């Protein structure tokens, strides 16, 4: 058997799979491989593949795209075993240096300046716990992460920018942090400035990016599939609000809104700055190529509306997205069909209900003033 054919056989045997049209997707990584490609050795498990390409989950959570034809050496290495939190702590210490404190908080390994880690590590851990409670209450079956979750906090902008460059990211002005599905890390920077506004801004960054990270690791979103951007950003902006994270329904919807996104959307709704319909919005990510704040606010507004008025349908919709074949493109037609299968075929009527929902919120908030 030639090397490529032999590797293909091992790759196909490396995981418990669901097979769809010559594509295999891991239900859970099982068999561990040591594979040499891109000039170095990678240790981990195949989580999805077709005959030419495979996605390789490394033991620290990083993903690598494996071109089967370019693999030079490989061997089986028993059952897949992710690095433990203690092993990751040691690995990060070697990578980042002694000036970084590294703490373990539940599923998280958090590295950064001592004052930042002491304050933010519990925030990461609490969000993770809230996420489990909230989605379980909404009927969504979620799984624990395959690997521990990593967050790195740099002490200044310079270190943060250097890391961005190592990942091929151009840090735009105002960017405080991000989650990258390939590295599976939340990375940000803290500053020496203090004050309520500075602290609140950093906390909002933590909550937003950690929501991305958790959602991509517990089966809400696929790290390698094409998840609509409005779904990803809508959930993260909704979870910036504590009452949404804790599924607190003791108050009115106004107690659970994201105030910044709500205000922006209400202005957007009244001015109708774009003719894009609900169907046009959900069928592609094109809205994010223009007025980005409008797109984020629309994403929050649609997500919040669905969570408040159609929570079970929303959970089923997320499940449909997560179960898609991650090796296939997601066409505009398929996006609309999946959305309609969850929320009904009459999107004009659904959009009318959405706009009415926000008109009523505006009236109720005005009457309280």
N, C-alpha and C positions, 0 to 999 in steps of 0.2 A: 504494500500500500504506500503511495507517495505521501510526502510530508503534509501537503495541503489537505489531501483527503483524510489522512489520519487526524489532523487537527480538527477538521470539520466534524468528524465522528465524535471526538472528545468534547468539543464545544456543545454539540447537540446532547451529549450525555451529562453535561455539567450542571444541569438544573432540572427541577421539576417544571414542566412546561405546559402551556396551552398552545397548540399549533393552529395557526390561521394562515392559509394560503402560502405555504413554504416559509412562514415566519414563526419563530418560537419566542415566547415571552415567559419569563420565569415567574412562577407563582411565589417562589421563595428560593434564594440562592442556596444550593446544597453542596455541590462538589467544588473544591478549591483547585485552582490551577496556578502554576508558575509559568508565565509567558514572557518571552523576550521580544520586544518590538520598540521602535523609536530609540534604539540604542541603549535601552535599559530593561531591567527585569521588573515585571509587574506581578503582584500576587493578589488574587481575588477570585471572583466568580463571574461567569457570563450571565447576564440578566435578560438579554434579548438579542436576537440575531436573525439574519437571513443567510443564504449560502456565501455571501461575499463579505459581510460586515457583522460585527458583534459589538455590543455595549458591555464593557467590563467594569464591574464594581470592585474597587480596591478596598482593602481592609480598613482604611481610614475614612471611607465614604466617598472618595473621589471617583468620578467616572472617567473612563477612557474609551475612545472609539477605536476599535481594533479592526484593521484591514487584514483579513485572513491570509491573503496572498503575501503579505509582508512579514508575517511572523516567522522568526528564524528558529527559535527553540521553545519547547514547552514541556511540562510534565505535570502529572496529577499530584496533589499535595493534601489528600484527605478531604474531610468535610470543610465547608466554608466556615471560617471563624473570624468575625470582626475583631479589630483591636478593642481591648477593654478601655475603660476610661483612664485607668492607671497607665496603660501602655501609650495611650494618646497623650497623656500628660507628659510623659517622658519624651515622646517624639516632638511635641511642640516646644518643650524646653530646649532641645537641641536646635530646633529650627529658628526660634525667636531670640534666644539668649536669656541671660540671667536677670535682665532688668524687667522681664515680664513675669508677673505673678500668674500662676495657673491654678485655677480652682475647679473642683467638680461640684456641680449642682444638679442632682437628679440625672437626667439624660444628657446634660450639657457639660462640656469642658470649655471653660472660659479663660482666655489669656489676655493680659493687658496690664496697665499700671495698677498698683495695689488699690488705690482709692476708687478707680473705675470698676475693677473686678468686684470689690466688696459691695458696691452699690448695685451693679447691674446683673451680676450672676443670679440673684434671687428673682429678678424681673424676667430673665429668660426662662428660668425653671417654672415660675408661676404661670407664664403664658402657655407653656407646654401642658401643664396640668389643666388649666382652664380650657384649652383646646379639646382635650379628651372629654371633659365633662360636657361641654357644649355640644359637640357633635354626637356623642352617645345619646344625649337627651333628645336630639333631633332625629334619631333613628339611623344614624350613619355608622356602619361598622368600620372602625379604623384599626390599623395594626401598629404595633410598636416599630420604631425605626430599626432598619437592618444594622446600622452602626450608630455609635454615639454622635451627638450633634456638637459642632465646633463653632465657637464665636471668638474672634480676635479683635481686640480694641487697641489701636495704635495710639501712642501718646501725643502725636502731632500730625498735621496734614502731610508733611514731607514723607513720613514713613508709610502713611496710607497710600499716597500717590505712587510710591515705589512698588508697593504690593500690587496696586492696580495695573501697573505696567507689566509686572510679571505674569498677570493673567490676561494680558491683551486688552485691557479696559482703559478707555480714555476718561478720566474723572472730570466731569463737568463742574463748573462753578456751582457751589451750593450743595454738592453731593456729600453727605455725611457718612453714608454706609450703603451696603448692598448685600444681597444674597445671590450667589452664583450656583445654579444647579450642578454645573460640572465639578466644581471644587467642593460643593456641599457645605460651604462656610458662609456665615455672616461675618463681614469684615467692616469695621468702621473706625473712626478716630474720635477721641475725647479731646478737650482743650483744657487749658489751665483757667479759663474764665469760669466764674461761678455766677449764680443768680437763678431765679425761678425760670426765666425764659430760656436760658441756655440748657438747664437741666431738663425742662419739659421738651425741648426740641430733640435732645438726644434720646430721651425716653420714647418719644414718638417714633424715632428711627428704629430703636430696638424692637418695639412692638410690631411695626410694619414689616421689617425684614425677617424677624423671627417667625411671624405668621407665615410668610412665604416658605421659610425653611421647614417648619413643622408640617405644613400642608403638603409639601413636596416629598416628605419622608414617611408619612403615615397613610398614604393611599388616597388622599384627597386630589392631588395633582400628580401627573406623571413627570418624572425628571427628564425623560427622553422623548416623550410624546408631545404633540402639538396641542397645548391647552390654550383656549382663547384668552387673550390678554385681559379682556374685561373681567373674566372670571377670576384670574389671578390677582389683579389689582383691586377688584371690587371687594373680595374677601379680606385682603390685607387692610384696606382703608376702613372697612366695617369693624374689624377687630382692634383698631386703635382705641375704640371706646370700651371702657371697662365693663359697662353693663351688657354689651354684646358678648364680650369674652366669657362672662360668667353666666350668660343666659338668664339675666335678671329681668323678669317681666312684671315686676311689682308696679312699675310706673307706666306712664304713657309712652308711645313711640319716641316722643321728644327727649326722653331720658336716655335713649339708646342711640341717637343720631351721632354722626361725626360732624361737629358744628361747622368746621371749615368747609368740608365737602358739601354739606347741606346748604350753606349760604351760597356757595358758588353755583350749585345746581339750580337753586331757586332763581337766581339771577339769569342763568342760562335758559331755564324753562320759560321765563317771562319774556326774554328777548328773542328766543328761538334763533340763536346765532347760526344754526346750520339746519338745512332741510333734511338731514339724514334721519331716516325712519328707524324704528326699533329693529325691523328686519335687516336693514342695512348695517346697523350698529353691531348686531350679533354675528353677522356672516363673515366678518374679517376683522383684522387689527388696524384697518386703514385710519380709523379715528385718531389713533395714537401718532400718526405721522403728521398731523396738523396741530390744532390747538390742544396741547397736551393736558392742560389743566381742565379743559372742558371734558376730555376723554376720561380722565381720572374721576371727575365728579359724576359723569354719566355712569361709569362703572360702579361707583359706590351707590348711587341712587337706585340702579336696577337691582343690585345685590341686596341692599337693605329692604327694598320693596318685596322682593321674593322671600327673604328670610322672615319678614313680618307677616306676609299674607299667604305664602305658599311654601312653608318650611319643608314639608314632606316631599313635595315635587322638586324642590331645590336640591334636597339630599339625593334623590334618585337621579337628577340631572348630573350632579357631581360624580355619582357612581358610574353613570354611562360614560362620561369623559375619561375617568380613570381606567376603565376597562377597554378603551380603544386600543387597536394595534398600534404600538408606538413607532413602528418602523414605516408606517404609511403617512402620506401627507393628508391633511385634513382640509378638504375642499370647502368652498363657501356654501355649496348646496348641502353638504353633509352637516355643516355647523347649524344651518337653519333647520334642517330636518330633525336633528337631535334636540334642539331647543323647542321646536313645536311638539315633539313627542312627549316632552316633559310638561309643557305649560299650555298646550292647545294650539290648534292650527291658526286661529284667528289672532294674528299678532297686532292688527289694527285695534281690535277691542282690548287686548292686553295693554297696549300702549295708552289707550284712553283711561284704563283703570290706574295705570301708573301715574299719569299726569293728575288724575283726580285725587289720588292718594296724597300727592305733594301739595295740591291746592288746599286740601282739607288740613294738612299739617300747618301750612302757612296761616290759615284762618285761626286754627286753635292756638298757635303760638302768639298771634297778634291779640287775641282776646284776653290772654293771660297778662299781657303787659299793662 
